[in-house]
Amino acid sequence: MTHNHQPASIPWSASLLRRDLNARAQHLAVTSNLLHEQTTGSEPSILFGHEDKAEQARHGNFHPASYAAICANPAWSRRLTKAHTAHRRVRAHADWQWKELDCANSSDALLMNIFCHPGIFSNGHLTSAVANLLGVPAETQPNFGIHPGIPLKKSPASRKKTAHIIYQQESTASLFNDADILTNSPQTEEQQHLKDRTEIDLQLGKLFVEAKLTESNFQTASPRLIERYRDLETIFAIERLPHKIIAPSPHPSAEDFSDLEERSPNPPSPIPTSARSRTVIQGYQLIRNVLAAFASNASFCVLCDARRHDLVETWYSILSAVHHPNFTWRLKLLTWQELTSVLPEDLQQFLEAKYGILPAKP
């Protein structure tokens, strides 16, 4: 098997990294006799499945020790059932209903491989090396896929819908384990604000973490969508947010789901030939993450691959637009390579073989 071994200083594209990870996954699946399947398309992706063995259940997308810990923790194991938005659009011959964390390119699976490993989190404590690197207390409990609320501006029309939406949130909050949303006390003015319930990949106490691997970007959105958020101008100098102009095209390019990463639940409609050029704001997902951290009085960290210079640059362009003096210091960047440098040796070896991630040089 041939792998790319470009140093992290040389930028990798999303597609190049996907191809490398899928080649590694294919090799791992064959040599270790792991349950797996491959999607169709120009860039096939590898899917792994759960196997019940006599000694211990295994899953090719996870380090054995991490997977055992995940299966033993009900809150963590629920994350394995997360549906993939591309499931109905991407064909595979798998005889199981594959989920998002079955994909070899899943950044959520990589995140859980690390933070669920007993050498990282055990007996209710993070190892001191990881806790110190992230700046969180050692007794912090990893929580995956939380849904904090981002307050929206309140319009006259929204006031009429507030009671109905609060009722819906109370009815569904238990599905997301959002204990902070449900209270027995009357709703305060703050709680009555409409909220955008964005997902945060990992919560470590007062630290929110957004994990990225082969995703193409951090999403884009129209200025009108961005302007809905109550705290937008408090945090950001809007004119400094990165943006680009999109020219109309009579032949929109076909969507490519070969990377099997989660897509927006409301993809943009094809641009009509008569449409004018439009401006979009880049880094929409990061903007929402930052606003979620601010609303929750938390810090925020982007965790991505050092080889993905494009994602790093997008994050810094968002960071440069933050003008709240007492909040900027809560925003940070960490690479998988930097995190790997403080991990146990067996986990380092797994990450190198499966993801090509090597510890950052001191």
ABEGO torsion letter per residue (X at the ends): XBBBABBAABBBBAAAAAAAAAAAAAAAAAAAGBBBBBBBEABBBBBBBBBBBAABBBBAABBAAAAAAAAABAAAAAAAABBBAAAAABBBABABBBBAAABAABAAAAAAAAAABAAABBGGBBBAAAAAAAGBBAABBBBBGBBBBBBBBBBAAAAAAAAAAAAAAAAAAAAAGBAAABBABBBBAAAABBBBBBBBABBBEABBBBBBBABABAEBBBAAAAAABAAAAAABBAAABBBBBBBBBABBBBBBAAAGBBBBABBBBBBBAABBBBBBBBGAAAAAAAAAAAAAGBBBBBBBBAABAAAAAAAAAAAAABABAAAAAABBBBBAAAAAAABBAAAAAAAAAAAGBBBBBX
